[in-house]
Amino acid sequence: MPGIKCKCGNVIKFGEIPNSNEWLFISDVEYDKYSGNVDSEKLYMDLKSMLICQKCKRIWIYWNGYDNAPTPYKLDVDN
């Protein structure tokens, strides 16, 4: 099963369907290109994938598909 190792050491798996670690999203501009009957496969290709580490809550976004490295974002916590 595919997965990535988070900077905290946790392995985030993303091969399961459905996947509780993965969120799919689309920009408002890209979304506005759709109207009427929508081809779900075409829509899926325009979605970005975001994985959430259950241990540290860091998110990893695949901005350019799975062939490119994801960008990590760390939760900003005020102390």
N, C-alpha and C positions, 0 to 999 in steps of 0.2 A: 504494500500500500504506500503511495507517495506521501511524503511529508517533508517538512523543513525543521531544522533545529533552530529554535528561538535563541536569542542572545542570553536568556536566563538559563538555558540548558534543556528546557522542555522541548519535546518533539511534537509539532503540530501536524496531525494527520489530515490529509484532505482528499483521500480517494473514495471515501464512503459517499453514497447517495441515498438519502439526503445527509448533509454534513452539518452538525451543530457548531463546528468551528469556522464555517465559511459563510460569508455574507456576500451577496451580489448587489451591485449598484450601478447606476447610470447617471450621467450628467443631465441637467435640465435641458441643455442644448441638444444633446443626442436624443433624449426622450421626445422632444418636440418634432423630430423627424418622423415619428410614428403616428398614424391615425387610421381610423376604420379597422378592418380586420388586420390583425398583426400576426406575422409568421413568427411563432415562438422560437424557432431555431435561429432565425436572423436576429431577433432581439437578444437571445442568449449570447450570440457572438459579439454584440456591442456592450455587454455587461462587463464590468470590472469585478475582480475577485478580491475579497479582503478576508484574511484569516485572523482569528483572534486567539492569542495564547491564553489558555485557561489558568495558567500559573501566575503570570505577571501582568496580564491584560494588554500587553503590547499588541499592536495590529500590524499586519504585513499586507501591503497592497501590491497586487500585480497590475501595474499601470499599463504594461505593454505585453500582456499575455504570459503564459507559463514558460515560454522559451527564454524569457529574460528574468533576471533576478528581481525579487520583490523589494519594495522599499519599506523598512520598519519605522514605526512611529511609537514612541513611548508615552504612556499616560503622564500628564503633568499634574502632580499632586502638590498642593500647597501645605506646608508644614507649619 
